[in-house]
Amino acid sequence: MNNYTDISFEDYIMADEIKDSTKNSNDDIVQKEMEDLENLDENIEKQKMEVLSTDIICDGSGFQNLIEKIDTSEPAPDFSKYKFNNFRVSDNEYLVKLENAGGALIISDDGELMLRSSPDADFKKVTPDKASIVISKLIGEHVVVGRGSKDRSPDIKYEDLMLISASDIDTNEMAEFNQDGNTYKMNKFKPSEALMLDKNTPYKKPIYSLKLIAHLVNYNKDRFHYLVNWLAYMFVFLSKSQVAVVLRGVQGSGKGVFFNLISSLFGKKYCFTVGNKTLKSQFLGSVFEFKLFININEMSHDIKSNKENKNSLKELVTDPEFAGEKKYENISKPIKLTAQILITSNEAYILEIEPEDRRYTVFSTAGNISNEKCNFFGFGDFKVFQRQLESELPNLALYLKNYPIDTSLVNKALNTPEKKALVKGTNDRFKLFINALLTQDIEYLEPLKAKDSIIYANVVSGFKKGRIYQRDMLPAFIAMNPSDFAMSTQALLDKLEIYEPTKFSRELRKKSSEYYFNL
């Protein structure tokens, strides 16, 4: 076997030929957006590496030279000690048999019997008769639950059962049921097989999983370490970062594959992809409760521009709790926010970001992984590549468990050129005007009301019909931006069409008695 001890680990995952083949339209998009930005920091130099096939077995060492500052003061929880299905509080022989069969029977503090037939099933409310039938079927002998009858005393009495007063997600408690005074709390967290692996287990380097991550940061070495560090911290400590990673890139660049990988690491029931329909729902509490990872994918314009939605997104990234509604439930207390946030999009204008933001790190991906030269990293077929990632999952988990986490970097939002472009776009006068029109933000147009109440009334009237009349657009824009007093209607329309062609292209202009655009 060749001696690779003097070669950085990135030599195994970053290749000249892959990097060259994936320089794509994303680079052009970012460059175009940043042409008018002044005094940008120099891009971090991208380091090209050579991929070498290897079957080297790792023992968890050898990473120390990759990161300057390593904080090992915080002990990592040992998920291998987790106690599953520990519902028994008595030695009742039938409950022992039920436990051995994988089922569980508890009682809630409102007096309801709760039964499940397997460790992965949800608890269901049942009557004593139904509990008797199901348990009898599970253990293979007749059982009576509850009070029994004159002819038959119960086999499982109510006093034999664990009394549950609350349910919560607590990644620091290493049991499904934990005592809380005279009652117990049900822990909604159960570690995945990947989380339970012993970090000292020898493993092979997960080459292709890391190639995918490298691809998602366009083969930038420093960004690669940032993303791995961000992921490793969450995987090791299950403590969410105060920073959301934002990945923007063409369709097929591997963003969805990456989140599928994350879901397999943390457990699919704790990971969820949120789309526009969900984000518009008033029941966000049900979506974000009991989750470890959330992928917010392709936010529509009205969501990312809406002030209330933007504030909610900030809360989801940084706050420990969220007063979100849950379906069929009154808001009695805030839900605990335990999920790390990943935001993905194919669009250039993915998110509105304010100056001095400390919540978002924005990266551009490389190109489509089905690209002829990339060709699913040499596998030639997505399903074959997917099977490779699945086979590497235990190795990826162990790699993350042994990664030298820089805790000072976990909550640091990088001020990347892509982020600066989004900040500029958020605060650009044309973008702000477009946002005001598309969200029908009447408050934004207050200066117009003071300057020309008739035009203001026309705009509001148009909003009620879901449109903006061309005759009102220039006066409204100049009222908001007096320095543009010399601008013509045609010049304004040109700008709006560049920024939002799907709404303000002249081809989309309608006419009844006058020209207008549908909002």
C-alpha positions in Angstrom: 0.0 0.0 0.0 1.2 3.5 -0.8 2.4 5.8 2.0 -0.1 8.7 2.2 0.9 10.0 5.6 2.3 13.3 4.2 -0.7 14.0 2.0 -3.6 16.0 3.4 -6.9 14.1 3.8 -8.4 16.5 1.2 -6.2 14.8 -1.4 -8.7 11.9 -1.3 -11.8 14.0 -2.0 -10.9 17.0 -4.1 -9.9 16.4 -7.7 -8.6 18.7 -10.4 -10.7 16.9 -13.0 -13.9 17.1 -11.1 -13.4 20.7 -10.1 -12.7 21.8 -13.7 -15.7 19.9 -15.0 -18.1 21.4 -12.6 -17.2 25.1 -13.0 -20.7 26.0 -14.1 -23.3 28.7 -14.5 -23.3 29.3 -10.7 -19.9 30.9 -11.0 -21.2 33.2 -13.7 -24.3 34.0 -11.7 -22.3 34.9 -8.6 -19.8 36.9 -10.6 -22.5 38.9 -12.4 -24.2 39.7 -9.1 -21.0 41.0 -7.6 -19.8 43.1 -10.6 -21.1 46.3 -9.0 -20.0 45.5 -5.5 -17.0 47.5 -4.3 -14.2 46.6 -1.9 -15.2 43.0 -1.5 -12.8 40.8 0.4 -10.6 38.6 -1.7 -12.2 35.2 -2.3 -10.5 32.5 -0.3 -8.0 30.8 -2.6 -9.4 27.5 -3.8 -7.1 24.6 -3.4 -7.1 21.9 -6.0 -6.4 18.4 -4.8 -5.9 15.0 -6.3 -8.1 12.1 -5.5 -6.5 8.9 -4.6 -8.4 5.6 -4.0 -7.7 4.3 -0.5 -8.8 1.6 1.8 -6.8 3.0 4.7 -8.4 2.2 8.1 -8.8 5.2 10.4 -8.4 5.0 14.1 -9.8 8.5 14.8 -6.5 10.3 14.8 -4.6 12.4 12.3 -7.0 15.3 12.0 -5.2 17.6 14.4 -3.3 19.4 11.7 -6.4 20.5 9.9 -7.8 23.0 12.3 -5.9 25.5 14.5 -8.2 25.8 17.4 -9.8 22.7 18.9 -12.0 22.9 22.0 -12.4 19.6 23.7 -13.8 20.9 27.0 -17.3 20.0 26.3 -18.0 16.2 26.8 -20.0 14.5 24.0 -23.1 12.5 25.1 -22.8 8.7 24.7 -25.9 7.7 22.7 -24.9 4.0 22.9 -26.1 4.1 26.5 -29.7 5.0 25.5 -32.4 2.9 27.1 -35.2 2.1 24.6 -38.7 1.1 25.6 -38.0 1.3 29.3 -41.7 1.6 30.2 -41.9 -1.0 33.0 -42.2 0.2 36.5 -43.2 -3.2 37.9 -42.2 -6.8 37.4 -45.6 -7.8 36.2 -45.0 -10.9 34.2 -47.3 -9.9 31.4 -45.6 -6.5 31.0 -42.3 -8.3 30.9 -43.7 -10.5 28.0 -45.0 -7.4 26.3 -41.6 -5.7 26.6 -40.0 -8.8 25.1 -42.5 -8.7 22.2 -41.5 -5.0 21.5 -44.7 -3.5 22.7 -45.4 -1.0 25.5 -48.4 0.0 27.7 -48.5 3.2 29.7 -51.2 5.5 31.2 -51.4 9.2 30.7 -52.2 11.7 33.5 -55.6 12.2 32.0 -56.4 8.6 32.7 -56.1 7.2 29.1 -54.4 3.9 28.4 -51.7 4.3 25.7 -50.5 1.2 23.7 -48.0 0.6 20.9 -47.2 -2.7 19.3 -43.6 -2.1 18.4 -40.8 0.2 19.5 -41.1 2.3 16.3 -44.9 2.6 16.4 -46.7 5.6 17.9 -48.7 5.2 21.0 -52.5 5.1 20.5 -55.2 5.6 23.0 -57.1 2.4 23.7 -59.8 1.1 25.9 -59.0 -1.7 28.5 -60.8 -4.2 26.3 -58.8 -3.3 23.1 -55.6 -3.3 25.1 -56.4 -6.8 26.3 -57.0 -8.0 22.7 -53.8 -6.5 21.2 -51.6 -7.6 24.1 -53.0 -11.1 24.0 -52.2 -11.2 20.3 -48.7 -9.9 20.8 -47.7 -12.3 23.6 -49.7 -15.3 22.5 -51.9 -15.8 25.6 -55.1 -14.4 27.0 -54.6 -11.2 29.1 -57.0 -9.0 30.9 -56.1 -5.3 31.4 -57.7 -2.9 33.8 -60.2 -3.9 36.4 -61.2 -7.4 35.3 -64.5 -8.9 36.3 -66.2 -10.9 39.0 -65.0 -14.1 37.3 -61.5 -12.9 36.3 -59.1 -10.6 38.1 -56.9 -8.4 35.9 -53.5 -9.6 34.7 -52.3 -6.0 34.3 -53.6 -3.5 36.8 -53.6 0.2 36.4 -51.2 0.5 39.3 -48.7 -1.6 37.4 -48.4 1.0 34.7 -46.1 4.0 34.3 -47.9 7.3 34.6 -46.9 9.8 31.9 -47.3 13.5 32.6 -45.6 15.1 29.6 -43.7 14.4 26.4 -40.6 16.3 25.3 -37.5 16.0 23.2 -34.4 15.9 25.3 -31.2 14.8 23.7 -29.3 14.8 27.0 -31.5 12.2 28.6 -30.3 8.7 27.7 -33.7 7.0 28.1 -37.1 7.0 26.4 -38.9 7.4 29.7 -37.5 9.5 32.6 -38.8 10.0 36.1 -40.1 13.4 37.0 -41.3 13.4 40.6 -44.1 10.9 41.0 -44.7 10.7 37.2 -42.6 10.2 34.1 -41.8 12.2 31.0 -41.7 10.5 27.6 -38.6 11.5 25.6 -39.5 11.9 21.9 -35.8 11.5 21.0 -34.4 8.1 20.1 -30.8 8.0 18.7 -30.3 6.5 15.2 -27.9 3.6 14.7 -25.4 6.1 13.3 -25.5 8.2 16.5 -25.0 5.2 18.7 -21.8 4.1 17.1 -18.7 4.0 19.3 -16.3 6.7 18.1 -13.3 4.5 18.8 -14.5 1.9 16.2 -12.0 1.6 13.3 -13.4 2.9 10.0 -12.7 3.7 6.4 -12.6 7.2 5.1 -16.0 8.0 3.5 -14.5 9.3 0.3 -17.6 9.8 -1.8 -19.7 11.3 1.0 -17.0 13.9 1.4 -16.7 14.4 -2.3 -20.4 15.3 -2.3 -19.8 17.9 0.5 -16.8 19.3 -1.4 -19.0 19.6 -4.5 -21.6 21.6 -2.5 -19.0 24.2 -1.6 -17.5 24.3 -5.1 -14.3 22.6 -4.0 -13.2 25.4 -1.6 -11.1 23.8 1.1 -11.9 26.3 3.9 -15.6 26.2 3.1 -15.4 22.4 3.1 -14.1 22.4 6.7 -16.7 25.0 7.7 -19.6 22.8 6.5 -18.2 19.6 7.9 -17.5 21.4 11.3 -21.1 22.7 11.3 -22.5 19.2 10.6 -20.1 17.4 13.0 -21.0 19.7 15.9 -24.7 19.0 15.5 -24.1 15.2 15.0 -21.8 14.9 18.1 -23.6 17.2 20.5 -27.1 17.4 19.0 -27.0 21.1 19.9 -28.1 23.3 17.1 -25.9 26.1 15.7 -27.0 29.7 15.8 -26.2 29.8 12.1 -28.1 28.4 9.2 -26.1 27.2 6.1 -27.5 28.4 2.8 -26.7 26.4 -0.3 -27.5 27.9 -3.7 -26.9 26.1 -6.9 -28.3 24.7 -10.1 -30.9 21.9 -9.9 -29.1 18.5 -9.7 -26.1 19.8 -7.8 -26.6 17.4 -4.9 -28.4 19.6 -2.3 -31.2 17.1 -2.0 -28.8 14.1 -1.8 -27.0 15.9 1.0 -30.1 16.3 3.0 -31.0 12.6 2.5 -27.6 11.8 3.8 -28.3 14.0 6.9 -31.6 12.3 7.4 -30.0 8.9 7.4 -27.4 10.1 10.0 -29.9 11.7 12.4 -32.9 9.5 11.8 -35.5 10.2 9.1 -38.3 10.9 11.6 -36.3 13.8 13.0 -35.5 15.4 9.6 -38.0 17.3 7.4 -38.0 19.2 4.2 -40.1 22.3 4.3 -41.6 23.8 1.2 -43.7 26.9 0.4 -47.0 25.3 1.4 -45.7 24.4 4.8 -44.1 27.7 5.4 -47.4 29.5 4.7 -49.2 27.2 7.2 -50.2 28.7 10.5 -49.3 25.4 12.2 -45.5 25.7 12.1 -45.3 24.4 15.6 -46.3 20.9 14.4 -43.6 21.0 11.8 -40.6 22.1 13.9 -41.4 20.3 17.1 -39.4 17.1 17.9 -37.0 17.7 14.9 -33.2 17.7 14.7 -32.7 18.9 11.1 -34.9 21.1 8.9 -34.3 21.7 5.2 -36.1 24.9 4.0 -36.2 24.4 0.2 -37.1 27.0 -2.5 -38.9 29.8 -0.6 -41.2 31.7 -2.8 -41.0 35.4 -3.2 -43.9 36.3 -1.0 -42.5 34.2 1.9 -38.9 35.5 1.8 -40.1 39.1 1.5 -42.8 39.0 4.1 -41.7 40.7 7.3 -43.5 38.2 9.6 -42.1 35.2 7.8 -38.6 36.7 7.9 -38.9 37.2 11.6 -40.2 33.7 12.1 -37.2 32.3 10.2 -34.8 34.3 12.4 -36.5 32.7 15.4 -36.2 29.2 14.0 -32.5 29.6 13.4 -31.4 31.2 16.8 -34.1 31.0 19.4 -34.5 28.1 21.9 -38.3 28.2 21.7 -41.0 29.2 19.2 -44.6 30.1 19.9 -45.9 28.2 16.8 -49.4 26.8 16.6 -50.1 23.1 16.4 -53.1 21.6 14.6 -56.1 20.9 16.9 -54.2 22.3 19.9 -54.3 25.7 21.6 -51.0 27.4 22.3 -50.3 26.6 25.9 -46.6 26.9 25.9 -43.8 27.5 23.3 -42.3 24.5 21.5 -38.7 23.7 22.0 -36.5 24.4 18.9 -33.9 21.7 18.5 -33.5 21.6 14.8 -30.4 22.7 12.8 -31.5 24.7 9.7 -30.3 24.1 6.1 -31.6 26.4 3.4 -31.4 25.4 -0.2 -32.4 26.9 -3.5 -31.8 26.9 -7.3 -32.5 30.6 -7.4 -29.8 33.3 -7.3 -31.9 35.5 -5.0 -32.5 32.8 -2.4 -33.0 34.8 0.8 -33.3 38.4 2.1 -30.4 39.2 4.4 -29.9 42.3 6.3 -26.5 44.1 6.8 -24.6 42.9 9.9 -26.5 39.6 9.8 -25.1 36.9 12.1 -27.5 34.1 11.2 -26.6 32.9 7.7 -23.6 31.6 5.9 -24.1 31.4 2.1 -22.2 29.1 -0.2 -22.5 28.4 -4.0 -22.4 24.8 -5.1 -20.6 23.4 -8.1 -22.7 22.1 -11.1 -25.0 19.2 -11.8 -23.5 16.0 -10.6 -24.9 14.2 -13.7 -22.5 16.4 -15.7 -20.8 14.4 -18.4 -17.4 14.7 -16.8 -18.5 14.5 -13.1 -20.9 11.7 -14.1 -22.0 11.0 -10.5 -18.3 11.1 -9.3 -17.4 8.4 -11.7 -20.2 6.0 -10.9 -22.1 6.8 -14.1 -25.5 6.2 -12.5 -27.3 8.0 -9.7 -28.6 4.8 -8.1 -25.1 3.3 -8.0 -23.8 6.5 -6.4 -26.6 6.5 -3.9 -25.8 2.9 -2.9 -22.2 3.9 -2.4 -23.3 6.7 0.0 -25.5 4.3 1.9 -22.6 1.9 2.3 -20.4 4.7 3.6 -23.0 5.9 6.2 -21.3 4.2 9.2 -17.9 5.5 8.1 -19.3 9.0 7.7 -20.8 8.9 11.1 -17.5 7.8 12.6 -15.6 10.5 10.6 -17.9 13.1 12.1 -17.6 11.7 15.6 -13.8 12.0 15.3 -13.6 15.3 13.6 -11.7 18.0 15.6 -14.6 20.4 16.1 -13.8 24.1 16.3 -16.6 25.3 18.6 -15.7 28.9 18.0 -16.6 28.4 14.3 -19.9 26.7 14.9 -21.9 29.9 15.6 -19.9 32.1 13.3 -21.6 33.4 10.1 -19.2 33.8 7.3 -19.4 37.0 5.3 -19.0 35.4 1.9 -19.2 37.3 -1.5 -22.5 35.4 -2.1 -23.9 36.7 1.1 -22.7 40.3 0.4 -24.5 40.1 -2.9 -27.7 39.0 -1.2 -27.4 41.8 1.4 -27.0 44.2 -1.4 -30.0 42.8 -3.3 -32.1 42.9 -0.1 -31.3 46.6 0.3 -31.2 47.7 -3.3 -33.8 50.4 -4.0 -35.3 48.5 -7.0 -35.5 45.3 -5.1 -37.2 47.0 -2.2 -39.7 48.6 -4.5 -40.4 45.2 -6.2 -40.9 43.6 -2.8 -43.3 46.4 -1.8 -45.4 45.8 -5.0 -45.4 42.0 -4.8 -46.2 41.9 -1.1 -48.6 44.8 -1.5 -46.9 46.6 1.4 -49.0 49.7 1.9 -46.9 50.8 4.9 -43.8 51.0 2.6 -45.7 53.4 0.4 -46.6 55.9 3.1 -44.3 58.6 1.6 -46.3 58.4 -1.6 -49.5 59.0 0.4 -48.0 62.3 1.8 -46.8 63.4 -1.6 -49.6 62.4 -3.9 -52.7 61.0 -2.3 -54.5 60.4 -5.6 -51.6 58.2 -7.0 -51.5 56.5 -3.6 -55.2 55.7 -3.7 -54.8 54.4 -7.3 -52.0 52.0 -6.1 -54.1 50.8 -3.2 -57.1 50.3 -5.5 -54.9 48.3 -7.9 -53.6 46.2 -5.0 -57.2 45.2 -4.2 -57.4 43.8 -7.7 -54.0 42.1 -7.5 -52.4 44.4 -10.0 -50.3 47.6 -10.4 -51.0 50.0 -13.2 -48.1 51.2 -15.3 -49.1 54.8 -15.0 -48.7 54.7 -11.2 -45.3 52.9 -11.1 -42.9 55.7 -11.8 -44.6 58.3 -9.4 -44.6 55.7 -6.7 -41.0 54.8 -7.2 -39.8 58.5 -7.3 -41.8 59.2 -4.1 -39.8 56.5 -2.4 -36.5 57.5 -4.2 -36.5 61.3 -4.8 -32.9 61.2 -6.2 -34.3 59.3 -9.2 -36.6 62.2 -10.2 -35.1 62.2 -13.8 -35.9 58.5 -14.4 -38.3 57.6 -17.2 -41.1 55.0 -17.1 -39.3 52.9 -19.7 -36.0 53.0 -17.7 -37.8 51.9 -14.6 -39.6 49.1 -16.5 -36.2 48.0 -17.8 -34.8 47.7 -14.3 -37.9 45.9 -12.9 -37.8 43.4 -15.7 -34.1 42.6 -15.0 -34.8 42.1 -11.3 -38.1 40.2 -11.6 -38.7 39.0 -15.2 -41.4 36.6 -14.1 -43.6 39.5 -13.0 -42.5 42.6 -14.9 -41.6 41.5 -18.3 -43.3 43.6 -21.0 -44.6 40.3 -22.5 -46.6 39.8 -19.3 -48.1 43.3 -19.3 -51.9 43.3 -19.6 -54.3 46.0 -20.9 -57.9 46.8 -20.3 -58.3 50.5 -20.7 -54.7 50.9 -19.4 -51.5 48.8 -19.1 -51.0 46.9 -15.8 -49.0 44.0 -14.3 -50.6 41.3 -12.3 -49.0 40.9 -8.9 
